[in-house]
C-alpha cells in the first residue's frame, strides 16, 4: 500500500454503501469497470478480500467491515480539510443532493429551486423528493428534510417548522355523499391513506380514530398519488395544508374537529457543515420556510 490511492478508498466506500458496482459508479461519476478495478487494487494492496461477490450485489467481508469505519474516518478528515483550509469554504460550486418528503420536496422546495439556482449559478442542485428517508451517514444525501430528528450519527439537526394537516375532499365528492356534520358521519365516507406496512415514518400513521370506524378504500405509499386520487373524487384524504391551499377544488372537512400537526427537520452531516455549497442550501431552505411560515401553520383553509 505504499502507493495508496485515495480514489480507491472512495470506490470502496461507494460500493460498501450501495452494494452494487453500477450504483457506486453512478455515485462517483465513473464507469463500473473503473470501480471494479479500484476495488481489486485495494484488495491486492491489502492482500485481503473486502467484498463477497454474488449475483445480487457486493457484501462486506469481515475484513471489509473492519476497514469501513477507518475509511469513513479518512473521508471525514478529507471533507474537514476541504472546508477548513481549501477553497471548499469559499466557492459555492459543485453538487448538493437534497432529500425531502415527496410533498414538501415537490410542492415547496421544487418551485423555489429556480431562485436558488439564480443565486448560485455554479451550484448543481439534486432534489430527491421521495416517500422515504435518505441516509446522510451513507452519503445518500448531503442535506435532508425529515419528519423527525435523527437519534444517532454525527448529524446536525434543526427544526424547520411545524405544519398543519387537514381532511380534504373535492366538492364533487362531498356533494355525492351523505353530508358530514360531525365526526360520527365520517364512518360513511371513503378514505384515501397510506399502506400500513410501507410507512417509512410513524408520523404518517394518522388513520386511527378511536371514535370512528374509518374505511380506507384506496391506499398508496406516495402522498402525491393520494392527492391525485382525492382530486379525482376517490375519497377523503389527510393532506398538509400547505399543499391543499394550492388546489382550489379541495374542501376542508370538519376544520374545527379534525386536524393534525407534524414537524419538519433540517439535517446535515457534521463533516459537511462548513462547505460553502452546503451552507448555501441550508441557509436558503431555512429562510424560504421562515418566509412562508403562514403556509405551514397559518389560518386553516376552509375551501
C-alpha positions as CSV (number, residue, x, y, z in Angstrom):
1,X,0.0,0.0,0.0
2,X,3.0,2.3,-0.4
3,X,1.3,3.9,-3.4
4,X,-2.1,4.3,-1.7
5,X,-4.7,5.9,-3.9
6,X,-7.5,7.9,-2.2
7,X,-9.8,7.3,-5.2
8,X,-9.6,3.5,-4.4
9,X,-10.9,4.2,-1.0
10,X,-13.7,6.4,-2.4
11,X,-14.7,3.4,-4.6
12,X,-14.6,1.1,-1.6
13,X,-16.9,3.4,0.4
14,X,-19.3,3.8,-2.6
15,X,-19.6,0.1,-3.1
16,X,-20.0,-0.6,0.7
17,X,-22.8,1.9,0.8
18,X,-24.7,0.9,-2.3
19,X,-23.9,-2.8,-2.5
20,X,-23.6,-2.7,-6.3
21,X,-20.9,-1.6,-8.8
22,X,-23.3,0.2,-11.1
23,X,-24.8,2.2,-8.3
24,X,-21.4,3.0,-6.9
25,X,-20.2,4.1,-10.3
26,X,-23.1,6.4,-10.8
27,X,-22.5,8.0,-7.4
28,X,-18.8,8.5,-8.3
29,X,-19.4,9.7,-11.9
30,X,-17.3,6.8,-13.2
31,X,-17.9,3.6,-15.1
32,X,-18.4,0.3,-13.3
33,X,-15.2,-1.3,-14.7
34,X,-13.1,1.5,-13.2
35,X,-14.8,1.0,-9.8
36,X,-14.2,-2.8,-10.1
37,X,-10.5,-2.1,-10.9
38,X,-10.1,0.2,-7.9
39,X,-11.7,-2.4,-5.6
40,X,-9.4,-5.0,-7.0
41,X,-6.4,-2.7,-6.4
42,X,-7.3,-2.2,-2.8
43,X,-7.8,-5.9,-2.2
44,X,-4.4,-6.7,-3.8
45,X,-2.6,-4.0,-1.9
46,X,-4.1,-5.1,1.4
47,X,-3.9,-8.8,0.5
48,X,-7.4,-9.5,1.7
49,X,-10.9,-9.8,0.1
50,X,-13.0,-6.9,1.1
51,X,-16.3,-8.0,-0.6
52,X,-18.2,-11.2,-1.2
53,X,-19.5,-11.0,-4.8
54,X,-22.8,-12.5,-5.7
55,X,-25.5,-12.0,-8.4
56,X,-27.4,-9.8,-6.0
57,X,-24.5,-7.5,-5.3
58,X,-21.5,-6.9,-3.1
59,X,-21.4,-7.6,0.7
60,X,-18.6,-6.6,3.0
61,X,-16.4,-9.4,4.3
62,X,-15.1,-9.4,7.9
63,X,-12.0,-7.5,6.6
64,X,-14.3,-5.0,4.8
65,X,-16.3,-4.4,7.9
66,X,-13.1,-3.6,9.8
67,X,-11.9,-1.3,7.1
68,X,-15.2,0.6,6.8
69,X,-15.0,2.8,9.9
70,X,-11.4,3.6,9.2
71,X,-12.3,4.6,5.6
72,X,-15.2,6.8,6.9
73,X,-12.8,8.5,9.3
74,X,-10.4,9.3,6.4
75,X,-13.4,10.6,4.4
76,X,-14.4,12.9,7.3
77,X,-10.9,14.2,7.6
78,X,-10.7,14.9,3.9
79,X,-14.0,16.8,4.0
80,X,-12.9,18.8,7.0
81,X,-9.7,19.7,5.3
82,X,-11.6,20.8,2.2
83,X,-13.8,23.0,4.3
84,X,-11.2,24.5,6.6
85,X,-8.1,25.0,4.6
86,X,-9.0,24.5,1.0
87,X,-11.2,26.5,-1.4
88,X,-14.3,24.5,-0.4
89,X,-15.3,27.1,2.2
90,X,-15.1,30.0,-0.3
91,X,-16.8,29.0,-3.6
92,X,-20.5,27.9,-3.9
93,X,-19.8,25.3,-6.6
94,X,-20.4,21.6,-7.0
95,X,-23.3,19.3,-6.4
96,X,-25.6,19.2,-3.4
97,X,-28.2,16.4,-3.1
98,X,-31.3,17.3,-1.0
99,X,-33.5,14.5,0.3
100,X,-37.0,15.5,1.3
101,X,-40.5,14.0,1.8
102,X,-42.4,13.9,-1.5
103,X,-44.9,16.6,-0.5
104,X,-42.5,19.1,0.9
105,X,-40.0,18.4,-1.9
106,X,-42.4,18.6,-4.8
107,X,-44.8,21.3,-3.6
108,X,-42.5,23.6,-1.6
109,X,-38.8,23.1,-2.5
110,X,-39.1,22.4,-6.2
111,X,-40.9,25.7,-7.1
112,X,-38.1,27.6,-5.3
113,X,-35.2,25.9,-6.9
114,X,-35.0,28.4,-9.7
115,X,-34.4,31.1,-7.2
116,X,-31.6,29.1,-5.6
117,X,-30.0,28.4,-9.0
118,X,-30.1,32.1,-9.8
119,X,-28.4,32.9,-6.6
120,X,-25.6,30.3,-7.2
121,X,-25.2,29.6,-10.9
122,X,-22.3,27.2,-10.3
123,X,-24.3,25.0,-7.9
124,X,-25.7,21.7,-9.1
125,X,-28.9,21.0,-7.2
126,X,-30.2,17.4,-6.9
127,X,-33.6,17.3,-5.3
128,X,-34.7,13.8,-4.3
129,X,-38.4,14.0,-3.3
130,X,-39.5,10.5,-2.3
131,X,-41.7,8.7,0.2
132,X,-38.7,7.6,2.2
133,X,-35.6,8.7,4.1
134,X,-32.1,9.1,2.6
135,X,-29.2,8.3,4.9
136,X,-26.7,11.1,5.4
137,X,-24.3,8.7,7.2
138,X,-24.2,6.6,4.0
139,X,-23.8,9.8,1.9
140,X,-27.1,9.2,0.1
141,X,-27.8,12.9,0.5
142,X,-25.9,15.9,1.7
143,X,-28.9,17.7,3.2
144,X,-32.1,16.1,4.3
145,X,-35.5,17.3,5.4
146,X,-37.1,14.7,7.8
147,X,-40.3,14.2,9.7
148,X,-38.5,13.6,13.0
149,X,-35.0,14.4,14.3
150,X,-32.5,11.5,13.8
151,X,-31.4,9.8,17.1
152,X,-27.9,8.8,16.1
153,X,-25.0,9.7,13.9
154,X,-22.7,12.7,13.5
155,X,-25.5,14.9,12.3
156,X,-26.6,18.4,12.9
157,X,-30.3,18.9,13.2
158,X,-32.5,22.0,13.4
159,X,-36.3,22.3,13.4
160,X,-37.6,23.9,10.3
161,X,-41.2,24.3,11.2
162,X,-44.4,22.7,12.4
163,X,-47.1,22.2,9.7
164,X,-50.8,21.5,9.9
165,X,-52.7,18.8,8.1
166,X,-56.4,18.5,7.5
167,X,-59.0,16.2,6.0
168,X,-59.9,17.2,2.4
169,X,-62.2,16.1,-0.4
170,X,-63.5,17.7,-3.6
171,X,-66.8,19.5,-3.7
172,X,-68.0,17.0,-6.3
173,X,-67.2,14.0,-4.0
174,X,-68.8,15.7,-1.0
175,X,-72.0,16.6,-2.9
176,X,-72.4,13.0,-4.0
177,X,-72.1,11.5,-0.5
178,X,-74.0,11.8,2.8
179,X,-73.4,15.2,4.5
180,X,-70.7,15.4,7.1
181,X,-71.8,17.4,10.1
182,X,-69.8,15.6,12.9
183,X,-67.0,13.1,13.3
184,X,-69.6,10.3,13.6
185,X,-70.6,11.0,9.9
186,X,-67.1,10.1,8.8
187,X,-67.9,6.4,9.1
188,X,-70.0,6.5,6.0
189,X,-67.2,8.1,3.9
190,X,-64.4,6.5,1.8
191,X,-60.9,7.4,2.7
192,X,-57.5,7.5,1.0
193,X,-54.4,6.7,3.0
194,X,-51.0,5.1,3.3
195,X,-50.3,1.3,3.0
196,X,-49.6,0.4,6.6
197,X,-46.7,-1.9,6.1
198,X,-44.9,0.5,3.8
199,X,-45.0,3.5,6.1
200,X,-41.5,4.9,6.3
201,X,-42.2,7.1,9.4
202,X,-44.5,6.7,12.3
203,X,-45.6,10.3,11.9
204,X,-47.6,9.3,8.8
205,X,-49.7,6.8,10.8
206,X,-52.7,9.0,11.3
207,X,-55.7,6.9,10.2
208,X,-56.6,5.8,13.7
209,X,-59.7,7.4,15.1
210,X,-60.9,5.8,18.3
211,X,-64.4,7.3,18.0
212,X,-65.0,6.5,14.2
213,X,-64.8,3.3,12.2
214,X,-62.9,4.6,9.2
215,X,-62.8,2.7,5.9
216,X,-59.7,3.3,3.9
217,X,-60.7,2.2,0.4
218,X,-57.7,3.4,-1.5
219,X,-54.1,3.1,-0.3
220,X,-50.8,4.3,-1.7
221,X,-47.2,4.7,-0.3
222,X,-47.0,8.1,-2.1
223,X,-48.6,11.3,-0.9
224,X,-48.7,12.8,-4.4
225,X,-50.6,9.7,-5.6
226,X,-53.1,10.1,-2.7
227,X,-53.6,13.7,-3.6
228,X,-54.3,13.0,-7.2
229,X,-56.8,10.3,-6.2
230,X,-58.5,12.8,-3.9
231,X,-58.6,15.4,-6.7
232,X,-60.3,12.8,-8.9
233,X,-63.0,12.3,-6.3
234,X,-61.9,8.9,-4.9
235,X,-62.5,9.9,-1.3
236,X,-61.3,12.0,1.7
237,X,-57.6,12.3,2.3
238,X,-55.4,13.8,5.0
239,X,-53.3,16.4,3.3
240,X,-50.8,19.0,4.6
241,X,-52.5,22.5,4.5
242,X,-49.5,24.0,2.5
243,X,-50.3,21.6,-0.3
244,X,-54.1,21.8,-0.1
245,X,-54.0,25.5,-0.4
246,X,-52.7,25.1,-4.0
247,X,-55.7,23.0,-5.1
248,X,-58.9,25.1,-5.4
249,X,-61.2,22.1,-5.9
250,X,-60.4,20.8,-2.4
251,X,-62.7,21.5,0.5
252,X,-61.6,21.2,4.2
253,X,-63.8,18.7,6.1
254,X,-64.7,19.5,9.8
255,X,-61.9,22.0,10.2
256,X,-62.8,22.6,13.8
257,X,-62.8,18.9,14.7
258,X,-60.3,17.1,12.5
259,X,-56.7,18.2,12.2
260,X,-53.1,17.2,12.9
261,X,-49.8,18.9,13.4
262,X,-46.4,17.5,12.4
263,X,-42.9,18.9,12.1
264,X,-40.1,19.2,9.6
265,X,-36.4,19.0,10.5
266,X,-33.3,20.0,8.5
267,X,-30.4,17.6,8.9
268,X,-26.8,17.8,7.6
269,X,-23.7,15.8,8.3
270,X,-21.3,17.4,10.7
271,X,-18.4,16.8,8.3
272,X,-20.1,19.0,5.6
273,X,-21.3,21.9,7.8
274,X,-18.6,24.3,6.7
275,X,-18.7,23.7,3.0
276,X,-20.0,26.8,1.2
277,X,-22.4,24.8,-1.0
278,X,-24.0,23.1,2.0
279,X,-24.3,26.4,3.9
280,X,-25.9,28.0,0.8
281,X,-28.5,25.3,0.5
282,X,-29.3,25.1,4.2
283,X,-29.5,28.8,4.7
284,X,-31.7,29.2,1.6
285,X,-34.1,26.4,2.9
286,X,-34.3,27.9,6.4
287,X,-35.1,31.4,5.0
288,X,-37.6,30.1,2.5
289,X,-39.5,28.2,5.2
290,X,-39.4,31.2,7.6
291,X,-40.8,33.5,4.9
292,X,-43.6,31.1,4.2
293,X,-44.5,30.3,7.8
294,X,-48.2,31.2,7.3
295,X,-48.5,28.4,4.6
296,X,-47.5,25.8,7.2
297,X,-49.1,27.0,10.4
298,X,-51.4,29.8,9.4
299,X,-55.2,30.1,9.4
300,X,-56.9,26.9,8.5
301,X,-58.2,26.9,4.9
302,X,-61.8,26.0,4.5
303,X,-62.1,25.7,0.7
